[in-house]
Amino acid sequence: MLNGLLTGLQLVVGFGFGSLALIGDALHNLGDVVGLALGWGAERLSLQPPNGRFTYGYGRSTHLASLLNGLLIFAAGAVVVVEAIQRVLRPVPLVAAPVAWAAAAGIVVNLVSARLFGHGHQHDLNRRAAVLHLLTDAAVSVAVLISALLVGLTGWLWLDALTALAVGLVVMVSAWGLLNEAIALNLDAAPAHIPLDQVRQALLELPGVLAVEELHVWGMSTSRTVLTAHLRCRATG
């Protein structure tokens, strides 16, 4: 709710007072809002029991939500980068004070939202994605605030375009890691925080186990991991 209101405010101020950097910040905020909605819906769906053809349940919906979220954020960043390059060549008049206030609001709202979202997100890709976006956007808002203040003091309109370019690149970089991990999980890769060698070694140390074959580790959802393996064991008489 807070981020939705913030997005609307920043878009109105960005378009009304000529700040592409603030518009970029607003687009990233919009990605946060959509990402949080996707994440919430996917988590709710993942709790549903297996049904019909979906014998494993609906946990994979969280993987799909992370993938869609990453694609959305990356695309938004690319749009801002393209527009920023054009504005470096053709600066647009900017009114600094409203832009600075809107950027300051972005810092506060994103930090509060990240705090309210809670802890324990480190091993849940969906939650980690949401918190990463919120914290990144708070940092982006700091850059927009500094840029607006400098434009107000110096009159250098190109600073807003350069800041927007940096904002777009930061957004794309933050989305790239998420996209890589989301694609990997959708292809049944082992979650990055699972040390496969240690898992194999732990199985080998079980009493009577001679070899570990066909070891498979994959995510049933962004917070549930499954392991299967064929253990060759010593015959008991």
Secondary structure, 3 states (H helix, E strand, C coil): CHHHHHHHHHHHHHHHHCCHHHHHHHHHHHHHHHHHHHHHHHHHHHCCCCECCECCCCCCHHHHHHHHHHHHHHHHHHHHHHHHHHHHHCCCCCCHHHHHHHHHHHHHHHHHHHHHCCCCCCCCHHHHHHHHHHHHHHHHHHHHHHHHHHHHHHCCCHHHHHHHHHHHHHHHHHHHHHHHHHHHHHCCCCCCCCCHHHHHHHHHCCCCEEEEEEEEEEECCCCCEEEEEEEEECCCC
